[in-house]
Every structure is written in structure tokens, then in C-alpha cells.
Amino acid sequence: MKTTGSFADFFRQLKIRDVLKSLRVRFFVIVFLTGLISCLVMHVIILDSYEDRAVNVKSTEVQTQLRILANHLIVSNYLQDTSSEVINAELDMLANLYDGRVIVINDDLKVVKDTYNISQGKTIISEEVVRCLKTGSKGSVSKYDSASGYIEVVTPIIESELIQEEDVSVSGQNAEVVRGVLLTSVSTDTIATTLEILSNRAQAIEVIIILFILMFAAIVSYTLLKPFGRITAAINDVKAGYADEPITGPNYLETEQIINAFNALLKRMKVLDDSRQEFVSNVSHELKTPITSMKVLADSLLAQEDVPNEVYREFMTDIGAEIDREDKIINDLLALVKMDKKASGLTITSVDVVSLTEVVLKRLRPIARKHNIELTLESKRAITAEIDEVKISLVIMNLVENAIKYNRDEGWVRVELDADHQFFYVKVMDSGYGIPPESLDHIYERFYRVDKSRSREIGGTGLGLAIARNAVIMHRGTIEATSVPDEGTTFTVKIPLTSSAASAK
């Protein structure tokens, strides 16, 4: 009763137009229709099988009786003399027994005897009768007419003769001589009556079975799909903020897949939320630090009287450096925000990647010479790709600039370009200090610095790799880093030669 009530409550909660969209309703309908159709098919098969079996049994029985009667007709010479009361009585008894009609036909196709006394003395030309006269036993046939409700049986009247030659048996075989045909119609009213009784009983049983299937379908659909309701409730609790723990449920394969996918999504959301909070905290800290420095410098100037020009110039130079640092952080943040917006999209053009890289390295060579860094480019082939030129140049610039800044004096930076039939590759290698293994998974996080003191010393904002990664992802590419501490770092960028956005156009 509790299950039925819950099922009814479920239906009341649904709008009429949404009923057919419900998986529970569809499951219920499928189970119910499967059971209903199975009952109807079994009903038809059983009744048809009984009818076929009953007709075959009755046909065989009548054929046997007619063969016996045919022998009596030959023995009593009834085809020439129909006055035998015994034979006539047998014919009438057989007709009454099977509620049918018996017609005796001689080899001239004339009716010798008709138990209905209608066709006596007439000539009957029937395909079955003619065939039976010609083929004998092979011509015996039973035909069931379900519409009229009778079985028509054609049986030959056969006289056996022994083939002899010069009064000596040659073959010892009997030859059939057809003297006539028995054409019999047998009523199937008893079979029809039995079929009707069986059908009525089957219908009564089917009603009971259908009611059982109806209840079974309701219970099964509710029980099997109940876990989905629990999962929905758990998800709603998470959405409403009542819970933030991973959800659990029954060990169904389907529900496990849904739960695992949702828990993975929940974990991802927590990571993003934590990252967002950390990002806000880092942004506040990074923006506050230059402002604090400028505030201290300005307060120092204001607190002094008759400040020498040299000191004033030194303080103003420091304030300008802090302003430049603030400006760089803001510009990098704006670049990240623009890349996070899907609506901004990509400006796709056909670009010579080798020439683009050469232009970027030309801008960075003064910085490399300042630190005595050898900067080289090696291209294994000409490369033309459909990319956003500005964003890819930003990727190459950030990677090469980091390789120069976080390198040793008298070190080297090598840039290699290569391509296959689907992607082009940019590999940036350096001889720097390397990245510790525990930091490799965090280097793309915003404001993350491997060596914070060194990063601040060289003016890094901690946003360069995050910008590069976002630009690569927008091109549906990948970026990977491998590093050996104190030996160097290698960044490998893989980007499709043909842009999916360009292909769509």
C-alpha cells in the first residue's frame, strides 16, 4: 500500500504534458505492454494449436471409419445394389455420429447414396473426387473449412486384386482398383464449442494476469527507479547548499556511473571554488603590495622636509617601478579574463609559424643578450597553420621569456619547430634551474611561483603560464612540461594545423 501511494504521489507531482517524458512512466508502460502482448500471443497460439490438433484428430478418426465402411461397401457389392439395410444403417449412423453428410459415388461419378437424400442419382464432378478416382489411396484428402465449420473428407472405395499370369503368381503384389469414392462432410461444432469455452476461460485468466502485471509493473518501475529519486534529492541538497559531500547510492551500474560523474563534477567545482578564492586572495595581495610600497614611499617623502633632489628622484623612480608592476599585473589579468570569455573567440588566419616565431625571438634577443643567454631557433620544416596569430605569439613569448629569465648566466635557450599531418609542435628548452617535481602540477595556476623570491626579483607576476595555457586550450591544443632540477626545463606545445572554428565556417 505504501508503494502504491508513493507511486500515486509521484504522478500527482507531474504535469500532464510531462508524464510521457518520465523514465518511470515509460518503464511502467514497457513492462505492462510486454506482459499484455505476451498474454495475447500465448492466447492465440494455444487456441490455434488446439484447433489444429482437434481437426487433425477428427480427420484421422473419420478417415479410419470411412476406410472400414469402404471395405463393407465392396464386400456387400453396395455400389451395384443399394438395398442392403445393414450398409444403409451404417451410413446413416456414421452421418449422425459426426453430425454430417455421407455421399457414396461410383466410378461413373454418379451419386449412389446420399444420407441427405438430395443428390441421389446425380452426377458430381469435383476436382478432389476425380483425383481420388485416378490415384486411389494417394487421393485421400481432408479439407478444413473454418468459416463454414466443417471438414470435407474424400476417401476412395478400393477393391484389391492379385496380379497373376498363367494361374501362377508373378509378383505377389496387390493392385488397387478404385470402384468409387466416399465424399463426407463432418461438422466441427464440438471443436468450436470447446474453443469458445477455452477462450472464455483464457480471457478470465488473462484479466487476472493483466491485473497482476499492472501491479507488478507499477511496483517494479517504482522500486528500480527509486534510487534515481534519491540521487536527485542528494543533488538538490548540494545545489541548495545543505551538503557538499560526495553522494552515495545503491550499487546499480547505471546509478554508480551517474554518482561517479556527479562526484567528479562536485570535486571539480570544489577545486574551482578553492582556486577562485585563492585567486581573489592572490589578486588582492598582488595588487595591494605595489600600492603599499607606493604608500610607504610617499609617506616617507611627506614625512621629510627639504628632501634632496637625489632622494626625491630615487623615491619617485621606485614609485614608478611599482606603478609599472601594477600595470603589468592588471594587463595580464585582463588578458586572462578575455581568454576566459568564450564569446571572445579566436581570430583565425593562415600563419607562417616559422616567421611568427622568428619575429617573437627577435624581440626577446636583447633580454637574452643582457643575461648572456644563447637563444637559437631550429625549424625542421616549413609550417603553415590556421591559428590566432596574436595569441600564439603570446604563448611563444611567455615560454621563451620565462626560459630566459629563470636561466643561468651564460646559459642557453633552444626553440624547435616541427609538424606532422595534423599538428605542429613548439618545443622550448632551457639550461635553467629546473622545476621541482611537486611543482609541475601547479605551474599553470594563477600567481603560482616556484621560487617566489626570485620571481619578485625579476618582476614576474605568476600569470604568464596561465595565459599561455589558456591560449593553447582555446586552439584545442596541449601544453606539457618536463623538468630536471638544476639541469633545465622543456615545454612542448601541440596545436592542430587546421582550426575547428575555421573548418566549421
C-alpha positions as CSV (number, residue, x, y, z in Angstrom):
1,M,0.0,0.0,0.0
2,K,2.9,2.3,0.8
3,T,4.4,1.7,-2.6
4,T,1.1,2.4,-4.4
5,G,0.7,5.6,-2.5
6,S,4.2,6.7,-3.3
7,F,3.6,5.9,-7.0
8,A,0.4,8.0,-6.9
9,D,2.2,10.9,-5.2
10,F,4.7,10.7,-8.0
11,F,2.0,11.1,-10.7
12,R,0.4,14.0,-8.8
13,Q,3.7,15.9,-8.8
14,L,4.0,15.5,-12.6
15,K,2.3,17.8,-15.1
16,I,0.2,16.0,-17.7
17,R,2.4,17.1,-20.5
18,D,5.5,15.8,-18.7
19,V,4.1,12.3,-17.9
20,L,5.4,10.7,-21.1
21,K,8.8,12.3,-20.5
22,S,9.1,10.4,-17.2
23,L,11.5,7.4,-17.3
24,R,9.4,5.8,-14.6
25,V,6.2,6.1,-16.7
26,R,8.0,4.8,-19.8
27,F,9.4,1.8,-17.8
28,F,6.0,1.1,-16.4
29,V,4.4,1.2,-19.9
30,I,7.1,-1.1,-21.4
31,V,6.8,-3.7,-18.7
32,F,3.0,-3.6,-18.8
33,L,2.8,-3.8,-22.6
34,T,5.4,-6.6,-22.7
35,G,3.3,-8.7,-20.3
36,L,0.0,-7.8,-22.1
37,I,1.3,-8.7,-25.5
38,S,2.8,-11.9,-24.2
39,C,-0.6,-13.0,-22.8
40,L,-2.4,-12.2,-26.0
41,V,0.2,-14.0,-28.1
42,M,0.0,-17.1,-25.9
43,H,-3.8,-17.0,-26.0
44,V,-3.8,-17.0,-29.8
45,I,-1.0,-19.7,-30.1
46,I,-2.7,-22.0,-27.6
47,L,-6.1,-21.8,-29.2
48,D,-4.8,-22.2,-32.7
49,S,-2.7,-25.2,-31.7
50,Y,-5.7,-26.8,-30.0
51,E,-7.8,-26.2,-33.1
52,D,-5.2,-27.7,-35.5
53,R,-4.8,-30.7,-33.2
54,A,-8.5,-31.3,-32.8
55,V,-9.1,-31.0,-36.5
56,N,-6.3,-33.5,-37.3
57,V,-7.5,-36.0,-34.7
58,K,-11.1,-35.8,-36.0
59,S,-10.0,-36.1,-39.7
60,T,-7.8,-39.1,-38.9
61,E,-10.7,-40.7,-36.9
62,V,-13.2,-40.1,-39.7
63,Q,-10.7,-41.4,-42.3
64,T,-10.4,-44.7,-40.4
65,Q,-14.2,-45.1,-40.1
66,L,-14.6,-44.4,-43.8
67,R,-12.0,-47.0,-44.8
68,I,-13.8,-49.6,-42.8
69,L,-17.1,-48.6,-44.3
70,A,-15.5,-48.7,-47.8
71,N,-14.5,-52.3,-47.2
72,H,-18.0,-53.1,-46.2
73,L,-19.3,-51.5,-49.4
74,I,-17.0,-53.7,-51.6
75,V,-17.8,-56.8,-49.7
76,S,-21.6,-56.3,-49.9
77,N,-21.4,-55.1,-53.5
78,Y,-23.3,-51.9,-52.4
79,L,-22.2,-49.9,-55.5
80,Q,-24.4,-52.2,-57.7
81,D,-27.1,-52.9,-55.2
82,T,-28.0,-50.2,-52.6
83,S,-30.7,-52.2,-50.9
84,S,-28.6,-53.5,-48.1
85,E,-30.2,-52.3,-44.9
86,V,-27.1,-53.0,-42.9
87,I,-25.0,-50.8,-45.0
88,N,-27.6,-48.1,-45.2
89,A,-27.8,-48.2,-41.4
90,E,-24.0,-47.9,-41.1
91,L,-24.1,-44.9,-43.5
92,D,-26.9,-43.2,-41.5
93,M,-25.2,-44.0,-38.2
94,L,-21.9,-42.5,-39.4
95,A,-23.6,-39.4,-40.6
96,N,-25.5,-38.9,-37.4
97,L,-22.4,-39.7,-35.3
98,Y,-20.4,-36.9,-36.8
99,D,-23.4,-34.6,-37.5
100,G,-22.5,-34.6,-41.1
101,R,-23.3,-36.0,-44.5
102,V,-22.1,-39.1,-46.4
103,I,-22.3,-39.3,-50.2
104,V,-21.3,-42.6,-52.0
105,I,-20.1,-42.0,-55.6
106,N,-19.4,-44.8,-58.1
107,D,-16.6,-44.8,-60.7
108,D,-19.0,-43.1,-63.2
109,L,-19.2,-40.0,-60.9
110,K,-22.9,-40.8,-60.1
111,V,-24.2,-40.5,-56.6
112,V,-25.3,-43.9,-55.4
113,K,-26.3,-42.9,-51.9
114,D,-26.7,-39.5,-50.1
115,T,-27.7,-39.5,-46.5
116,Y,-29.4,-36.2,-47.0
117,N,-31.4,-37.7,-49.9
118,I,-30.7,-34.6,-52.0
119,S,-28.1,-35.5,-54.7
120,Q,-29.0,-39.2,-55.1
121,G,-28.8,-40.2,-58.8
122,K,-27.0,-37.0,-59.8
123,T,-23.5,-36.7,-61.3
124,I,-20.8,-34.9,-59.2
125,I,-17.8,-33.5,-61.0
126,S,-15.4,-32.4,-58.3
127,E,-11.6,-32.0,-58.6
128,E,-11.0,-33.9,-55.4
129,V,-13.3,-36.8,-56.4
130,V,-11.8,-37.1,-59.9
131,R,-8.3,-37.1,-58.4
132,C,-9.2,-39.7,-55.9
133,L,-10.7,-42.0,-58.6
134,K,-7.5,-41.7,-60.5
135,T,-4.9,-42.0,-57.7
136,G,-6.6,-44.3,-55.2
137,S,-5.2,-44.1,-51.7
138,K,-2.9,-41.2,-52.6
139,G,-6.0,-39.2,-53.5
140,S,-7.4,-39.3,-49.9
141,V,-7.7,-35.8,-48.7
142,S,-9.1,-33.8,-45.7
143,K,-10.0,-30.2,-46.1
144,Y,-11.0,-28.0,-43.2
145,D,-13.3,-25.0,-43.8
146,S,-13.1,-22.9,-40.6
147,A,-15.6,-20.3,-41.9
148,S,-18.3,-22.9,-42.6
149,G,-17.4,-25.1,-39.7
150,Y,-17.0,-28.5,-41.4
151,I,-14.3,-30.9,-42.5
152,E,-14.6,-32.4,-46.0
153,V,-13.1,-35.9,-46.3
154,V,-12.6,-37.7,-49.6
155,T,-11.9,-41.5,-49.3
156,P,-11.5,-44.0,-52.2
157,I,-13.5,-47.2,-52.3
158,I,-10.8,-49.7,-53.2
159,E,-11.0,-53.3,-54.3
160,S,-7.7,-55.2,-54.2
161,E,-6.9,-57.7,-57.0
162,L,-4.0,-60.2,-57.1
163,I,-2.0,-59.9,-60.3
164,Q,-1.4,-63.4,-61.8
165,E,-0.1,-64.9,-65.0
166,E,-1.0,-68.4,-66.2
167,D,-2.5,-69.1,-62.9
168,V,0.9,-68.6,-61.3
169,S,1.6,-65.5,-59.1
170,V,4.3,-63.5,-60.8
171,S,4.8,-60.6,-58.5
172,G,2.7,-61.5,-55.5
173,Q,1.6,-57.8,-55.3
174,N,-1.9,-56.4,-54.8
175,A,-3.1,-53.8,-57.3
176,E,-5.7,-51.2,-56.2
177,V,-8.8,-50.9,-58.3
178,V,-10.9,-47.8,-57.4
179,R,-14.6,-48.6,-57.5
180,G,-15.9,-45.3,-56.1
181,V,-15.4,-42.5,-53.6
182,L,-16.9,-41.6,-50.3
183,L,-17.4,-37.8,-50.0
184,T,-18.1,-36.9,-46.4
185,S,-18.8,-33.6,-44.6
186,V,-18.1,-33.7,-40.9
187,S,-19.4,-30.9,-38.6
188,T,-16.8,-29.2,-36.3
189,D,-19.4,-27.7,-33.9
190,T,-17.9,-29.6,-31.0
191,I,-14.5,-28.2,-31.7
192,A,-15.9,-24.7,-32.0
193,T,-17.8,-25.1,-28.7
194,T,-14.7,-26.3,-27.0
195,L,-12.7,-23.4,-28.4
196,E,-15.2,-21.0,-27.1
197,I,-15.1,-22.5,-23.6
198,L,-11.3,-22.4,-23.7
199,S,-11.3,-18.8,-24.9
200,N,-13.7,-17.7,-22.2
201,R,-11.6,-19.4,-19.5
202,A,-8.4,-18.0,-21.0
203,Q,-9.8,-14.5,-21.0
204,A,-10.8,-14.7,-17.4
205,I,-7.3,-15.9,-16.5
206,E,-5.8,-13.2,-18.7
207,V,-7.7,-10.5,-16.9
208,I,-6.2,-11.8,-13.6
209,I,-2.7,-12.0,-15.1
210,I,-3.1,-8.4,-16.6
211,L,-4.1,-7.0,-13.2
212,F,-1.1,-8.8,-11.7
213,I,1.2,-7.4,-14.4
214,L,-0.3,-3.9,-13.9
215,M,0.6,-4.1,-10.2
216,F,4.0,-5.7,-10.9
217,A,4.9,-3.1,-13.5
218,A,4.0,-0.3,-11.0
219,I,6.0,-1.8,-8.2
220,V,9.0,-2.7,-10.3
221,S,9.1,0.7,-12.0
222,Y,8.9,2.5,-8.7
223,T,11.4,0.2,-6.9
224,L,14.0,0.1,-9.7
225,L,13.9,3.8,-10.3
226,K,13.7,4.9,-6.7
227,P,17.5,5.3,-6.5
228,F,17.3,7.9,-9.2
229,G,14.9,9.9,-6.9
230,R,17.4,9.6,-4.1
231,I,20.2,10.8,-6.3
232,T,18.1,13.7,-7.5
233,A,17.3,14.6,-3.9
234,A,21.0,14.4,-2.9
235,I,21.9,16.6,-5.9
236,N,19.2,19.1,-4.9
237,D,20.7,19.2,-1.4
238,V,24.1,20.0,-2.8
239,K,22.6,22.6,-5.1
240,A,20.7,24.3,-2.2
241,G,23.9,24.3,-0.2
242,Y,22.7,21.9,2.5
243,A,25.5,19.5,1.8
244,D,28.8,19.5,0.0
245,E,30.0,15.9,0.5
246,P,30.1,13.3,-2.3
247,I,26.8,11.5,-2.7
248,T,26.4,7.7,-2.4
249,G,23.6,5.4,-3.6
250,P,22.6,1.8,-4.4
251,N,25.1,-0.3,-6.3
252,Y,23.5,-0.2,-9.7
253,L,25.8,0.1,-12.6
254,E,23.8,3.0,-14.0
255,T,23.5,4.8,-10.7
256,E,27.1,4.3,-10.0
257,Q,28.1,5.9,-13.3
258,I,25.8,8.9,-12.6
259,I,27.1,9.2,-9.0
260,N,30.7,8.9,-10.0
261,A,30.2,11.5,-12.7
262,F,28.4,13.9,-10.3
263,N,31.1,13.4,-7.6
264,A,33.8,14.1,-10.1
265,L,31.9,17.3,-11.1
266,L,31.5,18.2,-7.5
267,K,35.2,17.7,-6.9
268,R,36.0,19.8,-9.9
269,M,33.6,22.5,-8.6
270,K,35.3,22.5,-5.2
271,V,38.7,22.8,-6.9
272,L,37.4,25.7,-9.0
273,D,35.9,27.3,-6.0
274,D,39.1,26.9,-4.0
275,S,41.0,28.1,-6.9
276,R,38.7,31.1,-7.3
277,Q,39.0,32.0,-3.6
278,E,42.8,31.6,-3.8
279,F,42.8,33.7,-7.0
280,V,40.9,36.5,-5.3
281,S,43.2,36.3,-2.4
282,N,46.3,36.4,-4.6
283,V,44.9,39.2,-6.7
284,S,44.3,41.3,-3.6
285,H,47.7,40.5,-2.3
286,E,49.5,41.2,-5.6
287,L,47.6,44.5,-6.2
288,K,48.0,45.6,-2.6
289,T,51.7,45.0,-2.5
290,P,52.7,47.8,-5.0
291,I,50.1,50.1,-3.5
292,T,51.6,49.5,-0.1
293,S,55.1,50.2,-1.4
294,M,54.0,53.4,-3.1
295,K,52.2,54.4,0.1
296,V,55.3,53.8,2.2
297,L,57.5,55.7,-0.3
298,A,55.1,58.6,-0.5
299,D,54.6,58.8,3.3
300,S,58.4,58.8,3.7
301,L,58.7,61.8,1.3
302,L,55.9,63.7,3.1
303,A,57.4,63.0,6.5
304,Q,60.7,64.6,5.5
305,E,61.4,68.3,5.0
306,D,63.8,69.7,2.5
307,V,64.2,66.4,0.7
308,P,67.3,66.4,-1.6
309,N,66.6,66.1,-5.2
310,E,68.6,62.8,-5.4
311,V,66.5,61.2,-2.7
312,Y,63.3,62.6,-4.2
313,R,64.3,61.2,-7.6
314,E,65.2,57.8,-6.1
315,F,61.8,57.6,-4.4
316,M,59.9,58.6,-7.5
317,T,61.8,56.1,-9.5
318,D,60.8,53.3,-7.1
319,I,57.2,54.6,-7.2
320,G,57.3,54.5,-11.0
321,A,58.6,50.9,-10.9
322,E,55.8,49.9,-8.6
323,I,53.3,51.6,-10.9
324,D,54.7,49.6,-13.9
325,R,54.5,46.4,-11.9
326,E,50.8,47.2,-11.0
327,D,50.1,48.0,-14.7
328,K,51.7,44.6,-15.8
329,I,49.6,42.7,-13.3
330,I,46.4,44.4,-14.4
331,N,47.2,43.9,-18.1
332,D,47.9,40.2,-17.5
333,L,44.6,39.8,-15.6
334,L,42.7,41.5,-18.4
335,A,44.4,39.1,-20.9
336,L,43.2,36.1,-18.8
337,V,39.7,37.5,-18.5
338,K,39.5,37.9,-22.2
339,M,40.6,34.3,-22.8
340,D,38.1,33.0,-20.3
341,K,35.3,34.6,-22.2
342,K,34.1,32.1,-24.8
343,A,32.4,34.9,-26.7
344,S,35.7,36.5,-27.5
345,G,36.6,33.6,-29.8
346,L,39.6,33.4,-32.0
347,T,40.7,35.4,-35.0
348,I,41.8,32.6,-37.2
349,T,44.1,33.3,-40.2
350,S,46.7,31.2,-42.1
351,V,50.0,32.0,-40.4
352,D,53.6,31.1,-41.2
353,V,54.6,29.7,-37.8
354,V,58.3,29.8,-38.5
355,S,58.2,33.5,-39.4
356,L,56.0,34.2,-36.4
357,T,58.5,32.5,-34.1
358,E,61.4,34.4,-35.6
359,V,59.6,37.7,-35.0
360,V,59.0,36.8,-31.4
361,L,62.6,35.7,-30.8
362,K,63.8,38.9,-32.4
363,R,62.0,40.9,-29.7
364,L,63.4,38.8,-26.9
365,R,67.1,38.7,-28.1
366,P,68.0,41.9,-26.3
367,I,66.8,40.4,-23.0
368,A,68.8,37.2,-23.8
369,R,72.0,39.2,-24.5
370,K,71.6,41.1,-21.3
371,H,71.8,37.8,-19.4
372,N,74.4,36.3,-21.8
373,I,71.8,33.7,-22.9
374,E,72.3,31.9,-26.2
375,L,68.9,32.0,-28.0
376,T,68.5,29.7,-31.0
377,L,65.7,28.6,-33.3
378,E,65.6,25.3,-35.2
379,S,62.8,24.5,-37.7
380,K,62.7,21.1,-39.2
381,R,60.2,22.1,-42.0
382,A,58.1,25.0,-43.2
383,I,54.9,25.2,-41.2
384,T,51.6,27.0,-42.1
385,A,48.7,26.7,-39.7
386,E,45.2,28.2,-39.1
387,I,45.7,30.0,-35.8
388,D,45.1,33.2,-33.9
389,E,48.5,34.9,-34.6
390,V,48.3,37.2,-31.5
391,K,47.5,34.5,-29.0
392,I,50.1,32.0,-30.3
393,S,52.8,34.7,-30.4
394,L,51.8,35.4,-26.7
395,V,52.3,31.7,-25.9
396,I,55.7,31.6,-27.5
397,M,56.8,34.9,-26.0
398,N,55.8,33.8,-22.4
399,L,57.5,30.5,-22.7
400,V,60.8,31.9,-24.2
401,E,60.8,34.9,-21.8
402,N,60.4,32.6,-18.8
403,A,63.2,30.4,-20.2
404,I,65.5,33.4,-20.4
405,K,64.5,35.0,-17.0
406,Y,64.8,31.8,-15.0
407,N,68.1,30.7,-16.6
408,R,71.7,30.7,-15.5
409,D,74.1,33.3,-16.8
410,E,75.9,32.0,-19.9
411,G,73.1,29.5,-20.4
412,W,71.1,28.7,-23.5
413,V,67.5,28.5,-24.7
414,R,66.6,26.5,-27.8
415,V,63.3,26.7,-29.7
416,E,62.4,23.8,-32.0
417,L,59.6,23.7,-34.5
418,D,58.2,20.6,-36.2
419,A,54.9,19.3,-37.7
420,D,53.1,16.2,-38.9
421,H,49.9,15.9,-41.0
422,Q,47.7,17.0,-38.1
423,F,49.6,19.1,-35.6
424,F,52.6,21.5,-35.3
425,Y,54.9,21.4,-32.3
426,V,56.8,24.2,-30.5
427,K,59.4,22.9,-28.0
428,V,61.1,25.4,-25.7
429,M,64.2,24.0,-23.9
430,D,66.5,25.8,-21.4
431,S,69.5,25.2,-19.2
432,G,67.9,26.8,-16.2
433,Y,67.4,25.8,-12.6
434,G,64.5,23.5,-13.4
435,I,61.2,22.9,-11.7
436,P,60.8,20.6,-8.7
437,P,58.5,17.5,-9.4
438,E,56.0,18.6,-6.8
439,S,55.5,22.0,-8.5
440,L,54.9,20.7,-12.1
441,D,51.2,20.2,-11.4
442,H,50.8,23.8,-10.2
443,I,52.8,25.9,-12.6
444,Y,49.7,26.8,-14.7
445,E,47.8,28.1,-11.6
446,R,47.4,31.9,-11.5
447,F,50.0,33.7,-9.3
448,Y,51.8,30.4,-8.6
449,R,55.6,30.8,-8.4
450,V,58.1,28.1,-7.9
451,D,60.7,30.5,-6.4
452,K,58.7,33.5,-5.1
453,S,61.8,35.5,-4.1
454,R,63.4,35.1,-7.5
455,S,60.1,35.8,-9.3
456,R,59.6,39.1,-7.5
457,E,63.3,40.0,-8.1
458,I,62.9,39.6,-11.9
459,G,59.4,41.1,-11.9
460,G,57.3,38.1,-12.7
461,T,53.5,38.2,-12.0
462,G,52.9,34.5,-11.9
463,L,50.3,34.8,-14.7
464,G,52.4,34.1,-17.8
465,L,52.0,30.3,-17.9
466,A,48.3,30.6,-17.1
467,I,47.9,32.9,-20.1
468,A,49.9,30.6,-22.3
469,R,47.8,27.5,-21.3
470,N,44.5,29.3,-21.9
471,A,45.6,30.4,-25.3
472,V,46.7,26.8,-26.2
473,I,43.4,25.3,-24.9
474,M,41.4,27.8,-27.0
475,H,43.1,26.3,-30.0
476,R,42.2,22.8,-28.7
477,G,45.9,22.1,-28.2
478,T,48.0,20.8,-25.3
479,I,51.0,22.1,-23.4
480,E,53.3,19.8,-21.3
481,A,56.3,20.5,-19.2
482,T,59.2,18.2,-18.2
483,S,62.0,19.3,-16.0
484,V,65.1,18.0,-14.2
485,P,66.1,20.2,-11.2
486,D,69.4,22.0,-11.8
487,E,69.5,20.8,-15.4
488,G,66.7,22.6,-17.2
489,T,63.1,22.6,-18.3
490,T,61.3,21.7,-21.6
491,F,57.9,22.9,-22.6
492,T,56.1,21.2,-25.5
493,V,53.1,22.8,-27.2
494,K,51.0,20.8,-29.6
495,I,48.4,22.7,-31.7
496,P,46.2,21.5,-34.7
497,L,47.3,22.7,-38.1
498,T,43.6,23.3,-39.0
499,S,41.3,25.1,-36.6
500,S,37.9,23.6,-35.9
501,A,36.4,27.0,-35.9
502,A,37.7,27.6,-39.4
503,S,36.5,24.2,-40.5
504,A,33.0,25.0,-39.3
505,K,32.9,28.1,-41.3
